[in-house]
Amino acid sequence: MKKTTHRPAQKQQRIIALINQKGGVGKTTSVVNVGAGLAALKYRVLLVDLDPQAHLTYSLGVNADELEATIYHLLKGEADFSQARLEIHNLALLPASIDLAGAEIEFSTEVGREAFLANVLKGQSAYDFILIDCPPNLGLLTLNALTAAKEVFVPLQAEYLSIKGLTKLMEMVEKVKQRVNPALKISGMIATQYDRRLRLHNEVFENLKNHFGDKLFKTFIRRNVTLAEASSFGQSIFDYAPHSYGAEDYRSLVQEILKMG
């Protein structure tokens, strides 16, 4: 990826939640590689792992089981931002751990529970982009992400189950927008694990394009084994296989994201 010698101008901070209630659609992969692509262009990027499975944390080579402070402790008010933040591959990370699994129940009776993450991120103006990796459900943690974010990206596979929950997600975004976060919008849909040889893939994404128009990014992330391999080595695709299709596709996607901003 071509690098600049100085950080490009950024008009305002962009907080983006990546959400799909179905797992395995490339959500964490997109958070890692969009974040790494932006960082390579000298933007200041914070990644937030809001999934109790801690896949984002592990994908960056961090053993979540060994951490003393994570996003869970920040949400509870038991640690401050600097204690939980990690610096990895030119990225800042608020990691997760299995402790987050009980947060849905633990915070359920707390006043203002939907705004815990927004309070954590308040004042963190040093970052140009904050990307939030959400759990594969529409529970309290996802509600926190929607309350804190300004934009939603939806990674989608060309499969029935990946598309099926889209209506419920859109309804939830609209409710959060009306009640607590009027600036919130679904601004992008990311086609992942695309194989142009498959008729189903082309038909599904063509229908999505017709329905959602410019919200569907023109860049389709092609099915590419190196993307999975990179995560297993705790690296972005740009570090692991910079000349692969996966790296080419995420470079293109990053450029689209910048242009829309």
TAGI-V19687 format. One record per backbone hydrogen bond with DSSP energy under -0.5 kcal/mol. CO is the residue of the C=O (numbers start at 1). NH is the residue of the N-H. E is the energy in kcal/mol with one decimal. If there is no record, write none. Layout:
# TAGI-V19687
CO_NH_E + CO_NH_E
This chain:
# TAGI-V19687
13_15_-0.5 + 14_16_-0.6 + 14_130_-2.5 + 15_150_-2.6 + 15_151_-2.0 + 16_132_-2.8 + 17_19_-0.6 + 17_153_-2.5 + 18_134_-1.7 + 26_30_-1.9 + 27_31_-2.1 + 28_32_-2.6 + 29_33_-2.2 + 30_34_-2.7 + 31_35_-2.0 + 32_36_-2.4 + 33_37_-2.1 + 34_38_-2.3 + 35_39_-2.4 + 36_40_-2.1 + 37_41_-0.7 + 38_41_-0.7 + 38_43_-2.1 + 39_42_-1.9 + 41_8_-0.7 + 43_45_-0.6 + 44_128_-1.8 + 44_129_-2.1 + 45_92_-2.3 + 46_131_-2.5 + 47_49_-0.5 + 47_94_-2.8 + 48_50_-0.9 + 48_133_-3.1 + 50_52_-0.5 + 51_54_-2.6 + 54_58_-2.5 + 55_59_-2.4 + 56_60_-0.9 + 57_60_-0.8 + 57_62_-1.9 + 58_61_-2.0 + 62_64_-1.0 + 63_66_-1.7 + 64_67_-1.3 + 70_74_-1.6 + 71_75_-2.7 + 72_76_-1.7 + 73_77_-0.6 + 73_78_-2.6 + 73_79_-1.0 + 74_77_-0.8 + 80_83_-0.8 + 80_84_-1.3 + 81_85_-2.2 + 84_95_-0.6 + 86_88_-0.6 + 86_93_-2.7 + 88_91_-2.0 + 91_88_-3.0 + 92_47_-3.0 + 93_86_-2.5 + 93_95_-0.7 + 94_49_-2.6 + 95_71_-3.1 + 97_100_-1.9 + 98_101_-2.1 + 99_102_-1.1 + 100_103_-1.6 + 102_106_-2.8 + 103_107_-2.8 + 105_108_-0.8 + 107_110_-1.7 + 110_113_-1.2 + 112_115_-1.9 + 113_116_-1.0 + 115_119_-2.1 + 116_120_-1.7 + 117_121_-2.3 + 118_122_-1.0 + 121_124_-2.1 + 123_125_-1.8 + 124_127_-1.0 + 128_14_-2.6 + 129_46_-2.5 + 130_16_-3.0 + 131_48_-2.8 + 131_133_-0.5 + 132_18_-2.9 + 132_134_-0.8 + 133_50_-2.3 + 135_137_-2.0 + 139_143_-2.2 + 140_144_-2.1 + 141_145_-1.9 + 142_146_-2.4 + 143_147_-1.9 + 144_148_-1.7 + 145_149_-2.2 + 150_185_-0.8 + 151_17_-2.5 + 152_187_-1.5 + 152_188_-1.5 + 153_19_-2.2 + 153_155_-0.6 + 154_190_-1.9 + 156_192_-2.9 + 157_159_-2.0 + 159_163_-1.7 + 160_164_-2.3 + 161_165_-0.8 + 163_166_-1.9 + 164_167_-0.6 + 165_169_-2.1 + 166_170_-2.5 + 167_171_-2.2 + 168_172_-2.2 + 169_173_-2.5 + 170_174_-2.1 + 171_175_-2.1 + 172_176_-2.5 + 173_177_-2.4 + 174_178_-2.2 + 175_179_-2.2 + 176_180_-2.5 + 176_181_-2.6 + 181_184_-2.0 + 185_152_-1.7 + 185_187_-0.9 + 188_154_-2.2 + 189_191_-0.6 + 189_217_-2.4 + 190_156_-3.4 + 190_192_-0.5 + 191_221_-3.2 + 194_223_-2.5 + 195_198_-1.9 + 197_199_-0.5 + 198_202_-1.7 + 199_203_-2.5 + 200_204_-2.8 + 201_205_-2.2 + 202_206_-1.7 + 203_207_-2.1 + 204_208_-2.2 + 205_209_-2.3 + 206_210_-2.1 + 207_211_-1.9 + 208_212_-3.4 + 209_213_-1.9 + 212_215_-1.8 + 213_216_-1.6 + 215_189_-2.7 + 215_217_-0.7 + 218_220_-0.5 + 219_191_-0.5 + 220_222_-0.9 + 221_194_-2.7 + 224_227_-1.6 + 224_228_-0.6 + 225_229_-2.1 + 226_230_-2.5 + 227_231_-1.5 + 228_232_-1.8 + 229_233_-1.2 + 230_233_-0.6 + 230_235_-2.6 + 231_234_-1.6 + 236_239_-0.6 + 236_240_-2.3 + 237_241_-2.3 + 241_244_-1.9 + 244_248_-2.2 + 245_249_-2.8 + 246_250_-2.2 + 247_251_-2.1 + 248_252_-1.8 + 249_253_-2.4 + 250_254_-2.3 + 251_255_-1.8 + 252_256_-1.9 + 253_257_-2.4 + 254_258_-2.3 + 255_259_-2.2 + 256_260_-2.1 + 257_261_-0.9 + 258_261_-0.5
